[in-house]
Amino acid sequence: MDEMIGVGDARCLHKAHDRLEAIMASAQILVLASHNEAILRKFCNRAVLMEEGRVALAGDVEDSLRRHVQA
């Protein structure tokens, strides 16, 4: 997902964000995998932090980001 919505010129980024928002509006669940904190904060309301292939934390996005930074 980072490659789709994290690169390109301003017009491309705006178009990609608009497309993602349209997909989210019609989906009940969207799984987004990214290392980009800004993207995660903007598009996610829950997070799952994986460590060594296992769920280390499931819940709040900010809690997951704080734990990821500490690791």
CHARMM-style PDB file with segment names, atoms N, HN, CA, C and O in Angstrom:
ATOM      1  N   MET     1       0.818  -1.188   0.000  1.00  0.00      PROA
ATOM      2  CA  MET     1       0.000   0.000   0.000  1.00  0.00      PROA
ATOM      3  C   MET     1       0.866   1.259   0.000  1.00  0.00      PROA
ATOM      4  O   MET     1       0.497   2.265  -0.605  1.00  0.00      PROA
ATOM      5  N   ASP     2       2.012   1.207   0.673  1.00  0.00      PROA
ATOM      6  HN  ASP     2       2.312   0.390   1.165  1.00  0.00      PROA
ATOM      7  CA  ASP     2       2.890   2.382   0.695  1.00  0.00      PROA
ATOM      8  C   ASP     2       3.209   2.860  -0.709  1.00  0.00      PROA
ATOM      9  O   ASP     2       3.194   4.061  -0.981  1.00  0.00      PROA
ATOM     10  N   GLU     3       3.500   1.918  -1.604  1.00  0.00      PROA
ATOM     11  HN  GLU     3       3.513   0.942  -1.383  1.00  0.00      PROA
ATOM     12  CA  GLU     3       3.873   2.280  -2.959  1.00  0.00      PROA
ATOM     13  C   GLU     3       2.728   2.955  -3.700  1.00  0.00      PROA
ATOM     14  O   GLU     3       2.957   3.830  -4.535  1.00  0.00      PROA
ATOM     15  N   MET     4       1.498   2.554  -3.397  1.00  0.00      PROA
ATOM     16  HN  MET     4       1.312   1.844  -2.718  1.00  0.00      PROA
ATOM     17  CA  MET     4       0.350   3.108  -4.101  1.00  0.00      PROA
ATOM     18  C   MET     4      -0.002   4.513  -3.627  1.00  0.00      PROA
ATOM     19  O   MET     4      -0.349   5.370  -4.440  1.00  0.00      PROA
ATOM     20  N   ILE     5       0.084   4.759  -2.317  1.00  0.00      PROA
ATOM     21  HN  ILE     5       0.366   4.063  -1.657  1.00  0.00      PROA
ATOM     22  CA  ILE     5      -0.390   6.048  -1.799  1.00  0.00      PROA
ATOM     23  C   ILE     5       0.701   6.876  -1.134  1.00  0.00      PROA
ATOM     24  O   ILE     5       0.412   7.919  -0.548  1.00  0.00      PROA
ATOM     25  N   GLY     6       1.942   6.431  -1.215  1.00  0.00      PROA
ATOM     26  HN  GLY     6       2.177   5.583  -1.691  1.00  0.00      PROA
ATOM     27  CA  GLY     6       3.011   7.154  -0.550  1.00  0.00      PROA
ATOM     28  C   GLY     6       4.037   7.779  -1.477  1.00  0.00      PROA
ATOM     29  O   GLY     6       4.997   8.391  -1.009  1.00  0.00      PROA
ATOM     30  N   VAL     7       3.853   7.638  -2.775  1.00  0.00      PROA
ATOM     31  HN  VAL     7       3.073   7.141  -3.155  1.00  0.00      PROA
ATOM     32  CA  VAL     7       4.827   8.191  -3.715  1.00  0.00      PROA
ATOM     33  C   VAL     7       4.113   8.931  -4.833  1.00  0.00      PROA
ATOM     34  O   VAL     7       2.900   8.807  -5.004  1.00  0.00      PROA
ATOM     35  N   GLY     8       4.875   9.696  -5.585  1.00  0.00      PROA
ATOM     36  HN  GLY     8       5.860   9.797  -5.447  1.00  0.00      PROA
ATOM     37  CA  GLY     8       4.302  10.409  -6.727  1.00  0.00      PROA
ATOM     38  C   GLY     8       4.199  11.895  -6.457  1.00  0.00      PROA
ATOM     39  O   GLY     8       4.495  12.369  -5.360  1.00  0.00      PROA
ATOM     40  N   ASP     9       3.774  12.620  -7.478  1.00  0.00      PROA
ATOM     41  HN  ASP     9       3.534  12.235  -8.369  1.00  0.00      PROA
ATOM     42  CA  ASP     9       3.610  14.064  -7.325  1.00  0.00      PROA
ATOM     43  C   ASP     9       2.307  14.350  -6.577  1.00  0.00      PROA
ATOM     44  O   ASP     9       1.543  13.431  -6.277  1.00  0.00      PROA
ATOM     45  N   ALA    10       2.063  15.597  -6.284  1.00  0.00      PROA
ATOM     46  HN  ALA    10       2.683  16.343  -6.527  1.00  0.00      PROA
ATOM     47  CA  ALA    10       0.898  15.984  -5.487  1.00  0.00      PROA
ATOM     48  C   ALA    10      -0.415  15.537  -6.129  1.00  0.00      PROA
ATOM     49  O   ALA    10      -1.320  15.073  -5.435  1.00  0.00      PROA
ATOM     50  N   ARG    11      -0.518  15.673  -7.439  1.00  0.00      PROA
ATOM     51  HN  ARG    11       0.217  16.049  -8.003  1.00  0.00      PROA
ATOM     52  CA  ARG    11      -1.753  15.266  -8.134  1.00  0.00      PROA
ATOM     53  C   ARG    11      -1.981  13.763  -8.010  1.00  0.00      PROA
ATOM     54  O   ARG    11      -3.099  13.313  -7.760  1.00  0.00      PROA
ATOM     55  N   CYS    12      -0.916  12.997  -8.185  1.00  0.00      PROA
ATOM     56  HN  CYS    12      -0.007  13.362  -8.387  1.00  0.00      PROA
ATOM     57  CA  CYS    12      -0.996  11.540  -8.075  1.00  0.00      PROA
ATOM     58  C   CYS    12      -1.383  11.133  -6.654  1.00  0.00      PROA
ATOM     59  O   CYS    12      -2.235  10.264  -6.469  1.00  0.00      PROA
ATOM     60  N   LEU    13      -0.763  11.755  -5.652  1.00  0.00      PROA
ATOM     61  HN  LEU    13      -0.071  12.460  -5.802  1.00  0.00      PROA
ATOM     62  CA  LEU    13      -1.079  11.445  -4.253  1.00  0.00      PROA
ATOM     63  C   LEU    13      -2.539  11.747  -3.934  1.00  0.00      PROA
ATOM     64  O   LEU    13      -3.215  10.957  -3.275  1.00  0.00      PROA
ATOM     65  N   HSD    14      -3.015  12.891  -4.403  1.00  0.00      PROA
ATOM     66  HN  HSD    14      -2.465  13.532  -4.938  1.00  0.00      PROA
ATOM     67  CA  HSD    14      -4.404  13.282  -4.159  1.00  0.00      PROA
ATOM     68  C   HSD    14      -5.359  12.271  -4.792  1.00  0.00      PROA
ATOM     69  O   HSD    14      -6.345  11.868  -4.175  1.00  0.00      PROA
ATOM     70  N   LYS    15      -5.065  11.873  -6.008  1.00  0.00      PROA
ATOM     71  HN  LYS    15      -4.264  12.201  -6.510  1.00  0.00      PROA
ATOM     72  CA  LYS    15      -5.896  10.903  -6.722  1.00  0.00      PROA
ATOM     73  C   LYS    15      -5.896   9.553  -5.992  1.00  0.00      PROA
ATOM     74  O   LYS    15      -6.946   8.927  -5.849  1.00  0.00      PROA
ATOM     75  N   ALA    16      -4.727   9.106  -5.532  1.00  0.00      PROA
ATOM     76  HN  ALA    16      -3.874   9.615  -5.648  1.00  0.00      PROA
ATOM     77  CA  ALA    16      -4.625   7.830  -4.811  1.00  0.00      PROA
ATOM     78  C   ALA    16      -5.394   7.890  -3.493  1.00  0.00      PROA
ATOM     79  O   ALA    16      -6.091   6.938  -3.141  1.00  0.00      PROA
ATOM     80  N   HSD    17      -5.275   8.989  -2.767  1.00  0.00      PROA
ATOM     81  HN  HSD    17      -4.709   9.762  -3.053  1.00  0.00      PROA
ATOM     82  CA  HSD    17      -6.009   9.134  -1.509  1.00  0.00      PROA
ATOM     83  C   HSD    17      -7.516   9.159  -1.748  1.00  0.00      PROA
ATOM     84  O   HSD    17      -8.273   8.533  -1.007  1.00  0.00      PROA
ATOM     85  N   ASP    18      -7.947   9.871  -2.770  1.00  0.00      PROA
ATOM     86  HN  ASP    18      -7.331  10.379  -3.373  1.00  0.00      PROA
ATOM     87  CA  ASP    18      -9.374   9.903  -3.104  1.00  0.00      PROA
ATOM     88  C   ASP    18      -9.890   8.505  -3.431  1.00  0.00      PROA
ATOM     89  O   ASP    18     -10.976   8.120  -3.001  1.00  0.00      PROA
ATOM     90  N   ARG    19      -9.107   7.754  -4.192  1.00  0.00      PROA
ATOM     91  HN  ARG    19      -8.224   8.067  -4.542  1.00  0.00      PROA
ATOM     92  CA  ARG    19      -9.501   6.390  -4.569  1.00  0.00      PROA
ATOM     93  C   ARG    19      -9.593   5.500  -3.337  1.00  0.00      PROA
ATOM     94  O   ARG    19     -10.538   4.721  -3.204  1.00  0.00      PROA
ATOM     95  N   LEU    20      -8.629   5.607  -2.444  1.00  0.00      PROA
ATOM     96  HN  LEU    20      -7.862   6.240  -2.552  1.00  0.00      PROA
ATOM     97  CA  LEU    20      -8.651   4.805  -1.219  1.00  0.00      PROA
ATOM     98  C   LEU    20      -9.859   5.168  -0.354  1.00  0.00      PROA
ATOM     99  O   LEU    20     -10.509   4.283   0.203  1.00  0.00      PROA
ATOM    100  N   GLU    21     -10.156   6.442  -0.241  1.00  0.00      PROA
ATOM    101  HN  GLU    21      -9.628   7.161  -0.694  1.00  0.00      PROA
ATOM    102  CA  GLU    21     -11.327   6.865   0.527  1.00  0.00      PROA
ATOM    103  C   GLU    21     -12.614   6.330  -0.094  1.00  0.00      PROA
ATOM    104  O   GLU    21     -13.531   5.953   0.635  1.00  0.00      PROA
ATOM    105  N   ALA    22     -12.704   6.288  -1.408  1.00  0.00      PROA
ATOM    106  HN  ALA    22     -11.959   6.595  -2.000  1.00  0.00      PROA
ATOM    107  CA  ALA    22     -13.882   5.739  -2.089  1.00  0.00      PROA
ATOM    108  C   ALA    22     -14.007   4.244  -1.801  1.00  0.00      PROA
ATOM    109  O   ALA    22     -15.107   3.751  -1.549  1.00  0.00      PROA
ATOM    110  N   ILE    23     -12.903   3.531  -1.838  1.00  0.00      PROA
ATOM    111  HN  ILE    23     -12.010   3.931  -2.043  1.00  0.00      PROA
ATOM    112  CA  ILE    23     -12.926   2.099  -1.525  1.00  0.00      PROA
ATOM    113  C   ILE    23     -13.386   1.892  -0.081  1.00  0.00      PROA
ATOM    114  O   ILE    23     -14.210   1.020   0.191  1.00  0.00      PROA
ATOM    115  N   MET    24     -12.859   2.686   0.831  1.00  0.00      PROA
ATOM    116  HN  MET    24     -12.189   3.394   0.610  1.00  0.00      PROA
ATOM    117  CA  MET    24     -13.222   2.549   2.242  1.00  0.00      PROA
ATOM    118  C   MET    24     -14.702   2.858   2.486  1.00  0.00      PROA
ATOM    119  O   MET    24     -15.335   2.244   3.345  1.00  0.00      PROA
ATOM    120  N   ALA    25     -15.240   3.797   1.739  1.00  0.00      PROA
ATOM    121  HN  ALA    25     -14.726   4.296   1.042  1.00  0.00      PROA
ATOM    122  CA  ALA    25     -16.643   4.163   1.914  1.00  0.00      PROA
ATOM    123  C   ALA    25     -17.582   3.018   1.544  1.00  0.00      PROA
ATOM    124  O   ALA    25     -18.686   2.922   2.080  1.00  0.00      PROA
ATOM    125  N   SER    26     -17.151   2.155   0.633  1.00  0.00      PROA
ATOM    126  HN  SER    26     -16.255   2.234   0.197  1.00  0.00      PROA
ATOM    127  CA  SER    26     -18.019   1.064   0.203  1.00  0.00      PROA
ATOM    128  C   SER    26     -17.655  -0.279   0.838  1.00  0.00      PROA
ATOM    129  O   SER    26     -18.358  -1.268   0.632  1.00  0.00      PROA
ATOM    130  N   ALA    27     -16.587  -0.324   1.591  1.00  0.00      PROA
ATOM    131  HN  ALA    27     -16.015   0.479   1.759  1.00  0.00      PROA
ATOM    132  CA  ALA    27     -16.139  -1.585   2.207  1.00  0.00      PROA
ATOM    133  C   ALA    27     -16.493  -1.620   3.686  1.00  0.00      PROA
ATOM    134  O   ALA    27     -16.482  -0.590   4.361  1.00  0.00      PROA
ATOM    135  N   GLN    28     -16.801  -2.786   4.174  1.00  0.00      PROA
ATOM    136  HN  GLN    28     -16.810  -3.622   3.626  1.00  0.00      PROA
ATOM    137  CA  GLN    28     -17.024  -2.932   5.611  1.00  0.00      PROA
ATOM    138  C   GLN    28     -15.700  -3.095   6.341  1.00  0.00      PROA
ATOM    139  O   GLN    28     -15.538  -2.628   7.469  1.00  0.00      PROA
ATOM    140  N   ILE    29     -14.768  -3.753   5.696  1.00  0.00      PROA
ATOM    141  HN  ILE    29     -14.900  -4.132   4.780  1.00  0.00      PROA
ATOM    142  CA  ILE    29     -13.440  -3.967   6.264  1.00  0.00      PROA
ATOM    143  C   ILE    29     -12.400  -3.780   5.166  1.00  0.00      PROA
ATOM    144  O   ILE    29     -12.552  -4.295   4.058  1.00  0.00      PROA
ATOM    145  N   LEU    30     -11.360  -3.049   5.479  1.00  0.00      PROA
ATOM    146  HN  LEU    30     -11.236  -2.631   6.379  1.00  0.00      PROA
ATOM    147  CA  LEU    30     -10.234  -2.894   4.567  1.00  0.00      PROA
ATOM    148  C   LEU    30      -8.964  -3.157   5.363  1.00  0.00      PROA
ATOM    149  O   LEU    30      -8.739  -2.527   6.396  1.00  0.00      PROA
ATOM    150  N   VAL    31      -8.145  -4.068   4.899  1.00  0.00      PROA
ATOM    151  HN  VAL    31      -8.328  -4.579   4.060  1.00  0.00      PROA
ATOM    152  CA  VAL    31      -6.877  -4.363   5.548  1.00  0.00      PROA
ATOM    153  C   VAL    31      -5.797  -3.581   4.821  1.00  0.00      PROA
ATOM    154  O   VAL    31      -5.618  -3.723   3.611  1.00  0.00      PROA
ATOM    155  N   LEU    32      -5.088  -2.764   5.563  1.00  0.00      PROA
ATOM    156  HN  LEU    32      -5.234  -2.649   6.546  1.00  0.00      PROA
ATOM    157  CA  LEU    32      -4.058  -1.894   5.011  1.00  0.00      PROA
ATOM    158  C   LEU    32      -2.738  -2.219   5.693  1.00  0.00      PROA
ATOM    159  O   LEU    32      -2.638  -2.126   6.917  1.00  0.00      PROA
ATOM    160  N   ALA    33      -1.741  -2.591   4.936  1.00  0.00      PROA
ATOM    161  HN  ALA    33      -1.822  -2.667   3.942  1.00  0.00      PROA
ATOM    162  CA  ALA    33      -0.415  -2.876   5.484  1.00  0.00      PROA
ATOM    163  C   ALA    33       0.523  -1.752   5.076  1.00  0.00      PROA
ATOM    164  O   ALA    33       0.672  -1.464   3.888  1.00  0.00      PROA
ATOM    165  N   SER    34       1.156  -1.116   6.057  1.00  0.00      PROA
ATOM    166  HN  SER    34       1.035  -1.350   7.022  1.00  0.00      PROA
ATOM    167  CA  SER    34       2.032   0.005   5.760  1.00  0.00      PROA
ATOM    168  C   SER    34       2.990   0.242   6.914  1.00  0.00      PROA
ATOM    169  O   SER    34       2.697  -0.101   8.060  1.00  0.00      PROA
ATOM    170  N   HSD    35       4.137   0.833   6.602  1.00  0.00      PROA
ATOM    171  HN  HSD    35       4.375   1.111   5.671  1.00  0.00      PROA
ATOM    172  CA  HSD    35       5.070   1.312   7.612  1.00  0.00      PROA
ATOM    173  C   HSD    35       4.983   2.825   7.745  1.00  0.00      PROA
ATOM    174  O   HSD    35       5.676   3.419   8.570  1.00  0.00      PROA
ATOM    175  N   ASN    36       4.141   3.443   6.941  1.00  0.00      PROA
ATOM    176  HN  ASN    36       3.579   2.961   6.270  1.00  0.00      PROA
ATOM    177  CA  ASN    36       4.011   4.895   6.925  1.00  0.00      PROA
ATOM    178  C   ASN    36       3.021   5.332   8.004  1.00  0.00      PROA
ATOM    179  O   ASN    36       1.819   5.096   7.887  1.00  0.00      PROA
ATOM    180  N   GLU    37       3.537   5.971   9.052  1.00  0.00      PROA
ATOM    181  HN  GLU    37       4.514   6.163   9.147  1.00  0.00      PROA
ATOM    182  CA  GLU    37       2.691   6.359  10.188  1.00  0.00      PROA
ATOM    183  C   GLU    37       1.580   7.325   9.799  1.00  0.00      PROA
ATOM    184  O   GLU    37       0.464   7.213  10.307  1.00  0.00      PROA
ATOM    185  N   ALA    38       1.861   8.262   8.915  1.00  0.00      PROA
ATOM    186  HN  ALA    38       2.767   8.353   8.502  1.00  0.00      PROA
ATOM    187  CA  ALA    38       0.842   9.229   8.495  1.00  0.00      PROA
ATOM    188  C   ALA    38      -0.317   8.532   7.794  1.00  0.00      PROA
ATOM    189  O   ALA    38      -1.479   8.862   8.029  1.00  0.00      PROA
ATOM    190  N   ILE    39      -0.005   7.576   6.940  1.00  0.00      PROA
ATOM    191  HN  ILE    39       0.940   7.307   6.749  1.00  0.00      PROA
ATOM    192  CA  ILE    39      -1.047   6.818   6.243  1.00  0.00      PROA
ATOM    193  C   ILE    39      -1.865   6.014   7.240  1.00  0.00      PROA
ATOM    194  O   ILE    39      -3.094   5.987   7.159  1.00  0.00      PROA
ATOM    195  N   LEU    40      -1.196   5.363   8.173  1.00  0.00      PROA
ATOM    196  HN  LEU    40      -0.198   5.385   8.239  1.00  0.00      PROA
ATOM    197  CA  LEU    40      -1.914   4.570   9.182  1.00  0.00      PROA
ATOM    198  C   LEU    40      -2.829   5.438  10.025  1.00  0.00      PROA
ATOM    199  O   LEU    40      -3.976   5.074  10.288  1.00  0.00      PROA
ATOM    200  N   ARG    41      -2.322   6.587  10.447  1.00  0.00      PROA
ATOM    201  HN  ARG    41      -1.391   6.883  10.233  1.00  0.00      PROA
ATOM    202  CA  ARG    41      -3.147   7.495  11.260  1.00  0.00      PROA
ATOM    203  C   ARG    41      -4.358   8.018  10.480  1.00  0.00      PROA
ATOM    204  O   ARG    41      -5.445   8.164  11.038  1.00  0.00      PROA
ATOM    205  N   LYS    42      -4.165   8.295   9.198  1.00  0.00      PROA
ATOM    206  HN  LYS    42      -3.281   8.177   8.744  1.00  0.00      PROA
ATOM    207  CA  LYS    42      -5.244   8.872   8.396  1.00  0.00      PROA
ATOM    208  C   LYS    42      -6.338   7.864   8.071  1.00  0.00      PROA
ATOM    209  O   LYS    42      -7.521   8.199   8.132  1.00  0.00      PROA
ATOM    210  N   PHE    43      -5.965   6.638   7.729  1.00  0.00      PROA
ATOM    211  HN  PHE    43      -5.004   6.365   7.680  1.00  0.00      PROA
ATOM    212  CA  PHE    43      -6.929   5.693   7.186  1.00  0.00      PROA
ATOM    213  C   PHE    43      -7.367   4.585   8.141  1.00  0.00      PROA
ATOM    214  O   PHE    43      -8.322   3.870   7.840  1.00  0.00      PROA
ATOM    215  N   CYS    44      -6.703   4.423   9.272  1.00  0.00      PROA
ATOM    216  HN  CYS    44      -5.927   5.004   9.517  1.00  0.00      PROA
ATOM    217  CA  CYS    44      -7.006   3.272  10.139  1.00  0.00      PROA
ATOM    218  C   CYS    44      -7.670   3.692  11.446  1.00  0.00      PROA
ATOM    219  O   CYS    44      -7.345   4.732  12.018  1.00  0.00      PROA
ATOM    220  N   ASN    45      -8.606   2.866  11.905  1.00  0.00      PROA
ATOM    221  HN  ASN    45      -8.871   2.022  11.439  1.00  0.00      PROA
ATOM    222  CA  ASN    45      -9.213   3.099  13.215  1.00  0.00      PROA
ATOM    223  C   ASN    45      -8.825   2.012  14.215  1.00  0.00      PROA
ATOM    224  O   ASN    45      -9.133   2.116  15.403  1.00  0.00      PROA
ATOM    225  N   ARG    46      -8.147   0.966  13.731  1.00  0.00      PROA
ATOM    226  HN  ARG    46      -7.896   0.881  12.767  1.00  0.00      PROA
ATOM    227  CA  ARG    46      -7.602  -0.093  14.577  1.00  0.00      PROA
ATOM    228  C   ARG    46      -6.307  -0.576  13.936  1.00  0.00      PROA
ATOM    229  O   ARG    46      -6.090  -0.404  12.736  1.00  0.00      PROA
ATOM    230  N   ALA    47      -5.457  -1.179  14.751  1.00  0.00      PROA
ATOM    231  HN  ALA    47      -5.633  -1.319  15.725  1.00  0.00      PROA
ATOM    232  CA  ALA    47      -4.178  -1.664  14.224  1.00  0.00      PROA
ATOM    233  C   ALA    47      -3.833  -3.012  14.839  1.00  0.00      PROA
ATOM    234  O   ALA    47      -4.222  -3.327  15.963  1.00  0.00      PROA
ATOM    235  N   VAL    48      -3.098  -3.790  14.073  1.00  0.00      PROA
ATOM    236  HN  VAL    48      -2.781  -3.535  13.159  1.00  0.00      PROA
ATOM    237  CA  VAL    48      -2.543  -5.054  14.556  1.00  0.00      PROA
ATOM    238  C   VAL    48      -1.042  -4.973  14.326  1.00  0.00      PROA
ATOM    239  O   VAL    48      -0.581  -4.836  13.193  1.00  0.00      PROA
ATOM    240  N   LEU    49      -0.290  -5.060  15.407  1.00  0.00      PROA
ATOM    241  HN  LEU    49      -0.664  -5.172  16.327  1.00  0.00      PROA
ATOM    242  CA  LEU    49       1.166  -5.031  15.324  1.00  0.00      PROA
ATOM    243  C   LEU    49       1.665  -6.465  15.329  1.00  0.00      PROA
ATOM    244  O   LEU    49       1.372  -7.247  16.234  1.00  0.00      PROA
ATOM    245  N   MET    50       2.430  -6.789  14.287  1.00  0.00      PROA
ATOM    246  HN  MET    50       2.668  -6.154  13.552  1.00  0.00      PROA
ATOM    247  CA  MET    50       2.986  -8.139  14.164  1.00  0.00      PROA
ATOM    248  C   MET    50       4.457  -8.121  14.563  1.00  0.00      PROA
ATOM    249  O   MET    50       5.204  -7.222  14.177  1.00  0.00      PROA
ATOM    250  N   GLU    51       4.862  -9.119  15.336  1.00  0.00      PROA
ATOM    251  HN  GLU    51       4.255  -9.849  15.649  1.00  0.00      PROA
ATOM    252  CA  GLU    51       6.267  -9.297  15.702  1.00  0.00      PROA
ATOM    253  C   GLU    51       6.620 -10.766  15.504  1.00  0.00      PROA
ATOM    254  O   GLU    51       6.014 -11.650  16.109  1.00  0.00      PROA
ATOM    255  N   GLU    52       7.608 -11.013  14.649  1.00  0.00      PROA
ATOM    256  HN  GLU    52       8.101 -10.295  14.157  1.00  0.00      PROA
ATOM    257  CA  GLU    52       8.057 -12.373  14.356  1.00  0.00      PROA
ATOM    258  C   GLU    52       6.906 -13.283  13.929  1.00  0.00      PROA
ATOM    259  O   GLU    52       6.834 -14.444  14.330  1.00  0.00      PROA
ATOM    260  N   GLY    53       6.006 -12.730  13.104  1.00  0.00      PROA
ATOM    261  HN  GLY    53       6.065 -11.787  12.778  1.00  0.00      PROA
ATOM    262  CA  GLY    53       4.906 -13.510  12.551  1.00  0.00      PROA
ATOM    263  C   GLY    53       3.743 -13.748  13.489  1.00  0.00      PROA
ATOM    264  O   GLY    53       2.830 -14.509  13.167  1.00  0.00      PROA
ATOM    265  N   ARG    54       3.765 -13.103  14.650  1.00  0.00      PROA
ATOM    266  HN  ARG    54       4.506 -12.485  14.912  1.00  0.00      PROA
ATOM    267  CA  ARG    54       2.683 -13.281  15.622  1.00  0.00      PROA
ATOM    268  C   ARG    54       2.070 -11.927  15.985  1.00  0.00      PROA
ATOM    269  O   ARG    54       2.736 -10.895  15.910  1.00  0.00      PROA
ATOM    270  N   VAL    55       0.798 -11.944  16.377  1.00  0.00      PROA
ATOM    271  HN  VAL    55       0.257 -12.783  16.437  1.00  0.00      PROA
ATOM    272  CA  VAL    55       0.129 -10.716  16.815  1.00  0.00      PROA
ATOM    273  C   VAL    55       0.703 -10.319  18.164  1.00  0.00      PROA
ATOM    274  O   VAL    55       0.592 -11.059  19.142  1.00  0.00      PROA
ATOM    275  N   ALA    56       1.321  -9.139  18.208  1.00  0.00      PROA
ATOM    276  HN  ALA    56       1.411  -8.537  17.414  1.00  0.00      PROA
ATOM    277  CA  ALA    56       1.895  -8.622  19.440  1.00  0.00      PROA
ATOM    278  C   ALA    56       0.934  -7.666  20.143  1.00  0.00      PROA
ATOM    279  O   ALA    56       0.951  -7.546  21.368  1.00  0.00      PROA
ATOM    280  N   LEU    57       0.100  -6.992  19.360  1.00  0.00      PROA
ATOM    281  HN  LEU    57       0.087  -7.090  18.365  1.00  0.00      PROA
ATOM    282  CA  LEU    57      -0.845  -6.029  19.911  1.00  0.00      PROA
ATOM    283  C   LEU    57      -1.956  -5.811  18.899  1.00  0.00      PROA
ATOM    284  O   LEU    57      -1.687  -5.650  17.708  1.00  0.00      PROA
ATOM    285  N   ALA    58      -3.174  -5.804  19.349  1.00  0.00      PROA
ATOM    286  HN  ALA    58      -3.392  -5.934  20.316  1.00  0.00      PROA
ATOM    287  CA  ALA    58      -4.320  -5.497  18.499  1.00  0.00      PROA
ATOM    288  C   ALA    58      -5.162  -4.464  19.226  1.00  0.00      PROA
ATOM    289  O   ALA    58      -5.550  -4.658  20.378  1.00  0.00      PROA
ATOM    290  N   GLY    59      -5.441  -3.361  18.537  1.00  0.00      PROA
ATOM    291  HN  GLY    59      -5.126  -3.203  17.601  1.00  0.00      PROA
ATOM    292  CA  GLY    59      -6.258  -2.335  19.174  1.00  0.00      PROA
ATOM    293  C   GLY    59      -6.010  -0.963  18.579  1.00  0.00      PROA
ATOM    294  O   GLY    59      -6.088  -0.769  17.366  1.00  0.00      PROA
ATOM    295  N   ASP    60      -5.711  -0.020  19.454  1.00  0.00      PROA
ATOM    296  HN  ASP    60      -5.647  -0.178  20.439  1.00  0.00      PROA
ATOM    297  CA  ASP    60      -5.561   1.382  19.091  1.00  0.00      PROA
ATOM    298  C   ASP    60      -4.344   1.616  18.190  1.00  0.00      PROA
ATOM    299  O   ASP    60      -3.275   1.055  18.427  1.00  0.00      PROA
ATOM    300  N   VAL    61      -4.510   2.433  17.176  1.00  0.00      PROA
ATOM    301  HN  VAL    61      -5.379   2.890  16.983  1.00  0.00      PROA
ATOM    302  CA  VAL    61      -3.434   2.737  16.230  1.00  0.00      PROA
ATOM    303  C   VAL    61      -2.250   3.384  16.951  1.00  0.00      PROA
ATOM    304  O   VAL    61      -1.107   2.977  16.744  1.00  0.00      PROA
ATOM    305  N   GLU    62      -2.508   4.379  17.789  1.00  0.00      PROA
ATOM    306  HN  GLU    62      -3.437   4.710  17.957  1.00  0.00      PROA
ATOM    307  CA  GLU    62      -1.422   5.076  18.480  1.00  0.00      PROA
ATOM    308  C   GLU    62      -0.656   4.138  19.409  1.00  0.00      PROA
ATOM    309  O   GLU    62       0.570   4.225  19.490  1.00  0.00      PROA
ATOM    310  N   ASP    63      -1.351   3.246  20.110  1.00  0.00      PROA
ATOM    311  HN  ASP    63      -2.347   3.175  20.044  1.00  0.00      PROA
ATOM    312  CA  ASP    63      -0.675   2.267  20.970  1.00  0.00      PROA
ATOM    313  C   ASP    63       0.246   1.376  20.141  1.00  0.00      PROA
ATOM    314  O   ASP    63       1.373   1.093  20.548  1.00  0.00      PROA
ATOM    315  N   SER    64      -0.229   0.940  18.991  1.00  0.00      PROA
ATOM    316  HN  SER    64      -1.144   1.170  18.660  1.00  0.00      PROA
ATOM    317  CA  SER    64       0.576   0.086  18.119  1.00  0.00      PROA
ATOM    318  C   SER    64       1.798   0.823  17.590  1.00  0.00      PROA
ATOM    319  O   SER    64       2.892   0.261  17.538  1.00  0.00      PROA
ATOM    320  N   LEU    65       1.616   2.082  17.196  1.00  0.00      PROA
ATOM    321  HN  LEU    65       0.727   2.539  17.238  1.00  0.00      PROA
ATOM    322  CA  LEU    65       2.737   2.862  16.682  1.00  0.00      PROA
ATOM    323  C   LEU    65       3.778   3.114  17.783  1.00  0.00      PROA
ATOM    324  O   LEU    65       4.979   3.025  17.528  1.00  0.00      PROA
ATOM    325  N   ARG    66       3.323   3.427  19.006  1.00  0.00      PROA
ATOM    326  HN  ARG    66       2.347   3.499  19.213  1.00  0.00      PROA
ATOM    327  CA  ARG    66       4.263   3.642  20.112  1.00  0.00      PROA
ATOM    328  C   ARG    66       5.075   2.373  20.387  1.00  0.00      PROA
ATOM    329  O   ARG    66       6.289   2.435  20.576  1.00  0.00      PROA
ATOM    330  N   ARG    67       4.407   1.247  20.408  1.00  0.00      PROA
ATOM    331  HN  ARG    67       3.420   1.197  20.255  1.00  0.00      PROA
ATOM    332  CA  ARG    67       5.110  -0.013  20.673  1.00  0.00      PROA
ATOM    333  C   ARG    67       6.078  -0.347  19.539  1.00  0.00      PROA
ATOM    334  O   ARG    67       7.178  -0.840  19.789  1.00  0.00      PROA
ATOM    335  N   HSD    68       5.679  -0.084  18.307  1.00  0.00      PROA
ATOM    336  HN  HSD    68       4.785   0.317  18.104  1.00  0.00      PROA
ATOM    337  CA  HSD    68       6.548  -0.362  17.163  1.00  0.00      PROA
ATOM    338  C   HSD    68       7.817   0.487  17.234  1.00  0.00      PROA
ATOM    339  O   HSD    68       8.908  -0.005  16.944  1.00  0.00      PROA
ATOM    340  N   VAL    69       7.682   1.741  17.612  1.00  0.00      PROA
ATOM    341  HN  VAL    69       6.796   2.140  17.848  1.00  0.00      PROA
ATOM    342  CA  VAL    69       8.835   2.661  17.707  1.00  0.00      PROA
ATOM    343  C   VAL    69       9.775   2.194  18.815  1.00  0.00      PROA
ATOM    344  O   VAL    69      10.993   2.300  18.673  1.00  0.00      PROA
ATOM    345  N   GLN    70       9.229   1.678  19.913  1.00  0.00      PROA
ATOM    346  HN  GLN    70       8.240   1.591  20.028  1.00  0.00      PROA
ATOM    347  CA  GLN    70      10.051   1.224  21.041  1.00  0.00      PROA
ATOM    348  C   GLN    70      10.817  -0.043  20.713  1.00  0.00      PROA
ATOM    349  O   GLN    70      11.874  -0.290  21.293  1.00  0.00      PROA
ATOM    350  N   ALA    71      10.311  -0.841  19.804  1.00  0.00      PROA
ATOM    351  HN  ALA    71       9.452  -0.640  19.333  1.00  0.00      PROA
ATOM    352  CA  ALA    71      10.941  -2.136  19.498  1.00  0.00      PROA
ATOM    353  C   ALA    71      12.242  -1.979  18.767  1.00  0.00      PROA
ATOM    354  OT1 ALA    71      12.891  -2.973  18.440  1.00  0.00      PROA
TER     355      ALA     71
END
